[in-house]
């Protein structure tokens, strides 16, 4: 089992023929991802050779879906054109759009998020400014290195790309069902809560690791959701315990105002919901290891 992405997923890449798209399409293919096409209106009808694998280029997402049955799009589109690319994916009603692009204007992200909602949320958006998601041994949609970990029974959802990779590495001997990087921008599609609900429903996920960051109240809202809806053990980590108050740190969403949005406030909210919270990624991995061994896994 997996959440959002599995071996049967048929993936297209919007922006495949750009330098970043080419690089990561090759890596995703190497991880076993079933990439069935790219999208570039100017290069429609051509193919791209990735070490012997010929990938066709289509003029639109709708055409790619019609010709290939694609149900996932990964977007490597420059920030100025990203909104139009996401709207195109939503109009085509592709079930999953993974927006890797960093630096998209918050106004644009808010616009395509609202557009997806107005269209009935037929397209799940992951990102923007995220590493994507991976179901080890099955499929990889984004920029997460495919060789960090193996299949297992831990579900991971994280705001931070690099901390996604670190947690995968720390627990690589145990393995993961799916790892989802949701991105750290102020406006994102899929949230911690969405991923928590999916992992709770996945019979092959035994334990969930949730990584947050300072700023906003997403982790506090996730804590409320866990308390009310999640029966599986959850281990958490909040990046930014040493961050100075009132300073923007890294991601655009990591803005702290007073006690709201601090790592300590988030830690307390999560612990009140029964989540074990580590002070460092390594301590968090240790907590996960102990809990999983207690489950007999």
C-alpha positions in Angstrom: 0.0 0.0 0.0 1.0 3.7 -0.3 -0.6 7.1 -0.2 -1.2 9.2 -3.3 1.4 7.4 -5.4 2.1 3.8 -6.3 3.6 1.4 -8.9 0.5 1.9 -11.1 0.7 5.7 -11.2 1.2 7.0 -14.7 3.3 10.2 -14.5 3.8 13.1 -16.9 6.2 15.9 -16.4 5.2 19.5 -17.2 8.5 21.3 -18.1 10.2 18.0 -18.9 12.3 19.5 -21.7 13.9 22.2 -19.5 17.3 21.5 -17.8 15.8 20.8 -14.4 13.0 18.7 -15.9 15.4 16.7 -18.0 17.7 16.0 -15.0 14.9 14.8 -12.7 12.9 12.9 -15.3 16.0 10.8 -15.8 16.4 10.3 -12.1 12.7 9.4 -11.6 12.9 6.9 -14.5 15.9 5.4 -12.7 13.8 4.9 -9.6 11.2 2.9 -11.6 8.7 5.7 -12.0 6.3 5.0 -14.9 6.8 8.3 -16.8 4.5 8.2 -19.8 5.1 11.7 -21.3 6.2 15.3 -21.0 4.3 18.5 -21.8 5.6 21.4 -23.8 3.4 23.0 -26.5 6.4 24.1 -28.5 7.8 20.6 -28.7 4.6 18.6 -29.1 5.0 15.5 -31.3 8.7 15.0 -30.4 10.3 12.4 -28.1 13.1 12.6 -25.6 15.6 9.8 -25.2 16.5 9.0 -21.6 19.2 6.3 -21.9 17.1 4.2 -24.3 13.7 5.1 -22.8 11.8 7.2 -25.4 9.4 9.6 -23.7 6.9 11.4 -25.9 6.1 15.1 -25.6 2.6 16.3 -25.7 1.1 19.8 -26.4 -1.1 19.8 -23.3 -1.9 18.0 -20.1 -5.3 17.0 -21.5 -3.7 15.5 -24.6 -1.1 13.6 -22.5 -3.9 12.2 -20.3 -6.0 11.2 -23.3 -3.1 9.4 -25.1 -1.4 7.8 -22.0 -4.0 7.6 -19.2 -1.7 9.7 -17.0 -3.0 10.4 -13.5 0.0 12.3 -12.0 1.8 15.4 -13.2 5.1 16.7 -11.8 5.7 20.3 -12.5 9.2 21.8 -13.2 7.9 25.0 -14.6 9.6 28.4 -13.9 7.8 30.6 -11.3 6.4 33.1 -13.8 4.6 30.3 -15.7 3.7 28.0 -12.9 0.2 29.3 -12.2 -0.8 28.8 -15.8 0.7 25.3 -15.7 -1.2 24.3 -12.5 -4.4 25.7 -13.9 -4.0 23.7 -17.0 -3.5 20.5 -14.9 -6.6 21.4 -12.9 -8.7 22.0 -16.0 -7.6 18.6 -17.3 -8.7 17.1 -14.0 -5.5 15.2 -13.5 -5.9 13.5 -10.0 -2.5 14.6 -8.6 -0.3 17.6 -9.5 3.1 17.8 -7.7 4.4 21.4 -7.9 8.2 21.3 -7.3 8.8 24.9 -8.3 10.3 27.3 -5.7 9.6 31.0 -5.7 6.0 31.1 -6.9 4.3 34.3 -5.8 2.0 33.6 -2.9 -0.8 35.4 -4.8 -0.4 32.8 -7.6 -0.4 29.9 -5.2 -3.5 31.2 -3.5 -5.1 31.7 -7.0 -4.5 28.1 -8.2 -5.4 26.6 -4.8 -8.8 28.5 -4.9 -9.3 27.5 -8.5 -8.8 23.8 -7.6 -11.3 24.2 -4.8 -13.8 26.0 -7.1 -13.5 23.1 -9.5 -14.4 20.6 -6.8 -10.9 19.5 -5.7 -10.7 16.9 -8.5 -6.9 17.6 -8.6 -4.9 17.1 -5.4 -2.0 19.6 -5.3 1.2 18.8 -3.5 3.5 21.8 -3.0 4.5 24.3 -4.3 8.2 24.6 -3.2 8.4 21.0 -2.2 10.5 17.9 -2.9 7.5 15.9 -4.0 6.7 12.4 -2.8 8.1 8.9 -3.0 6.7 5.4 -2.3 10.0 3.5 -2.0 10.3 0.6 -4.5 7.3 1.7 -6.4 7.3 5.3 -7.7 9.0 8.7 -7.2 7.4 12.0 -8.2 9.7 14.9 -7.6 13.3 15.4 -6.5 13.6 13.1 -3.5 16.7 10.8 -3.9 15.4 7.4 -4.6 18.2 5.4 -2.9 18.0 6.8 0.7 15.6 4.2 2.1 13.6 1.1 1.4 9.9 0.0 1.6 8.6 -0.2 5.2 5.8 0.6 7.5 6.5 4.2 8.5 4.6 7.1 6.9 6.4 10.5 6.7 5.0 13.9 6.1 7.2 17.0 6.2 7.3 20.7 5.4 11.0 20.6 4.9 12.7 18.9 1.9 16.1 18.4 3.6 14.6 17.1 6.8 12.5 14.7 4.7 15.8 13.2 3.4 17.4 13.2 6.8 14.5 11.3 8.4 14.4 8.8 5.6 18.2 8.2 6.1 17.9 8.0 9.9 15.3 5.3 9.6 16.5 3.7 6.4 16.8 0.2 7.9 13.1 0.2 8.9 11.8 1.8 5.7 8.7 3.8 4.7 5.3 3.2 3.1 5.3 6.7 1.6 7.2 10.0 2.2 5.4 13.2 1.3 7.1 16.6 1.3 4.3 19.2 1.4 6.4 22.3 1.1 6.9 25.3 3.5 5.2 28.1 1.6 2.4 30.0 3.3 -0.2 28.6 0.8 0.2 24.9 -0.1 -2.2 22.3 -1.5 -1.9 19.1 0.6 -1.5 19.7 4.3 -0.2 17.8 7.3 -3.8 16.9 8.0 -4.4 15.5 4.5 -1.4 13.2 4.8 -2.2 12.2 8.4 -5.7 11.1 7.3 -4.3 9.1 4.3 -1.7 7.4 6.5 -4.4 6.6 9.2 -6.4 4.9 6.4 -3.4 3.0 5.0 -3.4 -0.5 6.4 0.3 -0.9 5.7 1.4 2.2 7.6 2.0 1.4 11.3 3.5 4.7 12.5 3.6 8.3 11.3 6.4 10.8 11.5 5.4 14.4 11.1 7.9 17.2 10.5 6.9 20.8 10.9 8.6 24.2 11.1 8.1 27.4 13.0 5.5 29.9 11.6 1.8 29.7 11.1 -0.5 27.3 12.9 -0.5 24.2 10.6 1.1 22.0 13.3 -1.3 23.2 16.0 -4.2 22.3 13.7 -2.6 19.0 12.9 -2.4 18.3 16.6 -6.2 18.9 17.0 -6.8 16.5 14.1 -4.5 13.8 15.6 -6.3 14.0 18.9 -9.7 13.6 17.3 -9.0 11.2 14.4 -5.6 9.4 14.5 -5.3 6.1 16.3 -1.8 5.2 15.1 1.3 6.4 17.0 2.7 9.7 15.7 6.2 11.1 16.3 6.9 14.8 15.6 9.7 17.2 15.1 9.5 21.0 14.7 12.4 22.8 13.1 13.4 26.1 14.6 13.8 25.7 18.4 16.7 28.2 18.3 15.1 30.7 15.9 14.9 34.3 17.2 11.4 35.7 17.7 10.0 37.9 15.0 12.5 36.9 12.3 11.7 35.3 9.0 13.6 32.0 8.8 14.3 30.3 5.5 10.9 29.3 4.1 8.5 32.1 3.4 6.0 30.6 5.8 8.3 30.5 8.8 7.3 33.8 10.4 7.0 33.9 14.2 4.8 36.4 16.0 4.9 36.5 19.8 4.4 33.0 21.1 2.3 32.0 18.0 4.1 29.8 15.6 7.1 29.1 17.8 8.6 25.6 17.9 7.9 25.4 21.7 4.2 26.2 21.2 3.9 23.6 18.4 5.7 21.0 20.5 3.3 21.6 23.4 0.3 21.3 21.2 1.5 18.1 19.6 2.4 16.6 23.0 -1.0 17.5 24.3 -2.4 15.4 21.5 -0.3 12.4 22.5 2.5 12.9 19.9 6.0 12.2 21.1 8.2 15.2 19.9 12.0 15.1 19.5 14.2 18.1 20.0 16.4 17.0 17.1 15.8 14.9 14.0 18.0 12.2 15.4 16.1 12.1 18.7 12.9 12.0 16.7 14.1 9.0 14.7 15.1 7.3 18.0 11.5 7.9 19.4 10.1 6.4 16.2 12.4 3.4 16.4 11.4 2.7 20.0 7.6 3.1 19.3 7.8 0.8 16.2 9.7 -1.9 18.1 7.0 -1.6 20.8 4.4 -2.4 18.1 6.4 -5.6 17.3 7.3 -4.3 13.9 
